[in-house]
Amino acid sequence: MSFMKHDTAIIDDGAVIGEGSRIWHWAHVCSGACIGNGVSLGQNVFVGNKVTIGDYCKIQNNVSVYDNVHLGEGVFCGPSMVFTNVYNPRSLVERKNEYRDTIVKKGATLGANCTIVCGITIGEYAFVGAGTVVNKDVKPFALVVGVPAKQIGWMSAFGQRLDLPLNGDAEITCEKTGDRYQLADGYLNYLPKANK
């Protein structure tokens, strides 16, 4: 076995789990799940059948990753954050054919207790604050908070808040990494420092 599984974890036959991944207490991975290398699934994590989890993701305790949720490389899911996959659920109405895809791109952070309403895309290195309810797409590198989510700033790939306006034209260098960020037309362009 090229990954670590706690004795209490359940991994259904057919699940694909990458090298060096760690699956902790009482986690359950369904048979159709595809999990990358170096992933950490915390205590009481559930992973559905139609789920992909990229390399080096960290999914903290008490998170359920339901069908049609797809996480890119290095996504962080904070404790007890929530994904959904049906927009208008009813116990008395079968809606499994109405699942909506939720895409979380490389390096994004989803803070503790936030809720991600299905059918949206969260951009690369976006940062969703704790307790936020996200019901529409989030731009790459955007910092969003509140109910519903509202963009209040920009974050670097390193996870530092950048002193930039929400709109306009501006440029800044991350003090921690030397990477440059260029704001234009409401989007942040990432210009990594060469020869890191």
Wavefront OBJ file of the C-alpha trace (Angstrom):
o trace
v 0.000 0.000 0.000
v 1.540 3.316 -1.087
v -0.707 5.417 1.172
v -1.518 5.483 4.885
v -4.959 4.360 6.075
v -6.086 4.470 9.699
v -7.674 1.254 10.961
v -11.088 2.917 11.329
v -11.135 4.384 7.792
v -13.245 2.734 5.077
v -12.025 2.649 1.482
v -14.440 1.014 -0.945
v -13.076 -1.294 -3.639
v -12.257 0.626 -6.816
v -11.238 3.917 -5.217
v -7.979 5.288 -6.618
v -5.662 6.787 -3.984
v -2.298 8.315 -4.818
v 1.082 7.663 -3.309
v 1.832 9.203 0.068
v -1.776 10.132 0.833
v -3.027 9.863 4.410
v -6.560 8.830 5.360
v -7.363 9.381 9.013
v -9.922 8.194 11.591
v -13.432 7.278 10.416
v -12.983 8.671 6.907
v -14.978 6.992 4.102
v -13.846 7.004 0.464
v -16.384 5.663 -2.063
v -15.457 3.311 -4.904
v -15.508 5.852 -7.751
v -13.340 8.491 -6.059
v -10.010 9.503 -7.580
v -7.542 10.961 -5.056
v -4.109 12.282 -6.004
v -0.679 11.992 -4.401
v 0.155 13.442 -0.996
v -3.465 14.166 -0.046
v -4.535 14.363 3.600
v -8.103 13.404 4.542
v -8.834 14.329 8.148
v -11.059 12.646 10.688
v -14.646 11.952 9.578
v -14.126 13.033 5.951
v -16.497 11.569 3.341
v -15.530 11.388 -0.357
v -18.256 10.509 -2.884
v -18.085 8.437 -6.077
v -17.926 11.172 -8.712
v -15.166 13.166 -7.044
v -11.638 14.073 -8.073
v -9.123 15.402 -5.573
v -5.829 16.743 -6.921
v -2.335 16.181 -5.553
v -1.416 17.682 -2.162
v -4.919 18.727 -1.145
v -5.628 18.996 2.587
v -9.178 18.228 3.667
v -9.649 18.907 7.351
v -11.987 17.146 9.809
v -15.727 16.768 9.192
v -15.816 17.673 5.484
v -18.033 15.807 2.987
v -16.873 16.018 -0.628
v -20.023 15.030 -2.502
v -20.466 13.793 -6.073
v -19.576 16.286 -8.829
v -17.063 18.200 -6.692
v -13.619 18.470 -8.296
v -10.605 19.860 -6.422
v -7.441 20.936 -8.220
v -3.900 20.600 -6.920
v -3.173 21.939 -3.446
v -6.706 22.927 -2.420
v -7.206 23.484 1.329
v -10.630 22.642 2.804
v -10.952 23.964 6.351
v -12.665 22.114 9.212
v -16.405 21.510 8.796
v -16.699 23.459 5.539
v -19.623 22.374 3.331
v -20.046 21.408 -0.317
v -23.442 20.864 -1.931
v -24.382 19.229 -5.239
v -28.115 19.885 -5.645
v -29.306 23.484 -5.916
v -32.891 22.975 -4.740
v -33.022 19.746 -2.680
v -36.205 18.117 -1.415
v -36.334 14.815 0.426
v -39.483 13.861 -1.477
v -38.104 14.715 -4.946
v -35.363 12.608 -6.561
v -32.747 14.950 -8.062
v -29.630 12.805 -8.541
v -29.741 13.600 -12.270
v -29.551 17.323 -11.437
v -26.177 17.367 -9.672
v -24.196 20.488 -10.551
v -20.418 20.481 -10.952
v -18.376 22.470 -8.463
v -14.801 23.222 -9.549
v -12.166 24.435 -7.086
v -8.945 25.304 -8.875
v -5.298 24.972 -7.890
v -4.161 26.416 -4.572
v -7.529 27.759 -3.407
v -8.327 27.965 0.323
v -11.824 27.281 1.655
v -11.972 28.491 5.252
v -13.507 26.695 8.225
v -17.306 26.438 8.197
v -17.712 28.108 4.800
v -20.430 26.822 2.450
v -19.919 26.376 -1.292
v -23.213 26.310 -3.194
v -23.022 23.876 -6.104
v -22.492 24.797 -9.746
v -19.731 27.385 -9.319
v -16.028 27.696 -10.008
v -13.531 28.989 -7.466
v -10.434 30.336 -9.211
v -6.780 29.516 -8.631
v -5.409 30.671 -5.273
v -8.716 32.281 -4.288
v -9.255 32.611 -0.536
v -12.706 32.043 1.013
v -12.882 33.336 4.581
v -14.237 31.270 7.476
v -18.027 31.137 7.616
v -18.508 32.594 4.133
v -21.392 31.446 1.896
v -20.270 31.323 -1.739
v -23.107 31.295 -4.284
v -21.332 32.565 -7.420
v -17.978 32.154 -9.152
v -14.886 33.505 -7.379
v -12.059 35.094 -9.378
v -8.512 33.744 -9.156
v -6.603 35.257 -6.183
v -9.781 36.937 -4.859
v -10.354 37.223 -1.096
v -14.069 36.790 -0.347
v -15.955 36.933 2.954
v -19.509 37.270 4.225
v -23.022 35.987 3.583
v -23.311 36.011 0.652
v -19.631 36.155 -0.332
v -18.268 39.546 -1.316
v -14.782 40.253 -2.605
v -12.830 42.487 -0.233
v -9.311 42.090 -1.598
v -6.661 39.972 -3.261
v -4.379 37.206 -1.944
v -0.990 36.045 -3.170
v -0.220 32.436 -4.066
v 1.756 32.371 -0.808
v -1.378 33.280 1.160
v -0.595 36.913 2.002
v -3.103 39.721 1.496
v -1.979 42.082 -1.260
v -2.370 45.836 -0.893
v -4.228 46.377 -4.151
v -7.541 48.008 -5.094
v -10.378 45.753 -6.266
v -10.352 47.388 -9.717
v -8.169 49.579 -11.842
v -4.587 49.067 -12.934
v -1.881 48.366 -10.372
v 1.133 46.192 -9.713
v 2.682 44.809 -6.538
v 5.477 42.462 -5.491
v 4.868 39.900 -2.731
v 7.227 40.677 0.157
v 7.515 36.993 1.062
v 8.337 35.504 -2.349
v 9.283 38.290 -4.761
v 6.496 37.220 -7.129
v 4.795 40.054 -9.001
v 1.051 40.587 -9.404
v -0.494 42.866 -11.998
v -4.094 44.051 -11.725
v -5.865 44.824 -14.999
v -9.547 44.812 -16.008
v -10.625 43.435 -12.622
v -8.379 40.381 -12.771
v -5.030 39.661 -11.159
v -2.180 38.347 -13.312
v 0.428 36.227 -11.537
v 4.046 36.754 -12.620
v 6.153 34.283 -10.600
v 9.715 35.225 -9.814
v 12.153 33.355 -12.055
v 14.679 30.923 -10.572
v 13.014 30.311 -7.225
l 1 2 3 4 5 6 7 8 9 10 11 12 13 14 15 16 17 18 19 20 21 22 23 24 25 26 27 28 29 30 31 32 33 34 35 36 37 38 39 40 41 42 43 44 45 46 47 48 49 50 51 52 53 54 55 56 57 58 59 60 61 62 63 64 65 66 67 68 69 70 71 72 73 74 75 76 77 78 79 80 81 82 83 84 85 86 87 88 89 90 91 92 93 94 95 96 97 98 99 100 101 102 103 104 105 106 107 108 109 110 111 112 113 114 115 116 117 118 119 120 121 122 123 124 125 126 127 128 129 130 131 132 133 134 135 136 137 138 139 140 141 142 143 144 145 146 147 148 149 150 151 152 153 154 155 156 157 158 159 160 161 162 163 164 165 166 167 168 169 170 171 172 173 174 175 176 177 178 179 180 181 182 183 184 185 186 187 188 189 190 191 192 193 194 195 196
